[in-house]
Amino acid sequence: MADPDVASAAFTRAWSAYRLINQDVDENDARRASLERFIRQRRDSGIDDPEMLAVAGLKFLKQLDQPGMSWRD
């Protein structure tokens, strides 16, 4: 069973770092829910290193910021 604390720690770290870089992003931006789902899916697939999950989450957010990508789902 997946440890929810690992996913929560990775999510918090990635979202905090993203918002430090993108200060105009609101705390409750829709990308937040997308990031949380993304990290939980990766954790459920077996990735249990919070650092790796956070980095993957930041990469995911960067992809969402690319033109043509949708973060509203």
N, C-alpha and C positions, 0 to 999 in steps of 0.2 A: 504494500500500500504506500502511496506517495505521502511524503511528509509535507503537510501544508505550510509549515514554518519556513522551509527552504524556498518555496514559491513566493511566499509573502515577503521574505527578506530580499529576494532577487527583484521582485516587483517594486518594492519601496526604493531600493537602491537605483534601479533603472529610471523610474519615474522622477525621482528627485534630481538625478543627474540631467535628465532631459529638460526638466523645467529650469535648472540653473543655466543651461545653454540657451534655452528658448523662453526667456522671461515673460514673453507676451502670451504664453499658453496658460490658460486658466486651470486651476487645480482639478476641476471636474470636466475637463475637455473630453470629448468622445474617444479620443485616442487612448485615454486612461483605461477604459473598459476593454478596448482591443488589445492593449498591452497585457492586461491581466489575463485575458483568455489565452493569448499567445504563450505567456510564461507557464501557465498551468498546463497547457497542452504539452509543452516541452518537458515539464516535470513529470507528467503522467507517462510520457514516452520513455522515461528512464534517466533523464539528465538530473543529477542530484547535487551538482556543484552550484551554489548560489552565485558565484562569480561568473561562471560560464553562462548561466541563465540571464544574469543582468546584462552581460555584454551582448548576448543574442537579442535580448529585448531592446537594447539601444540600437542595434543594427536594424531590427524590425521597424522601430519608430523612424529611423532615417529613411528607410524605404518608403514608408507611408508619406513622408514629406516630399517625395519625388513627384514631379508633374505626372498626372494621369493615374496616380494611385488613390484609392479610396479607403478612408479609415472609418467611414460610416457604413456599418453593416447591420 
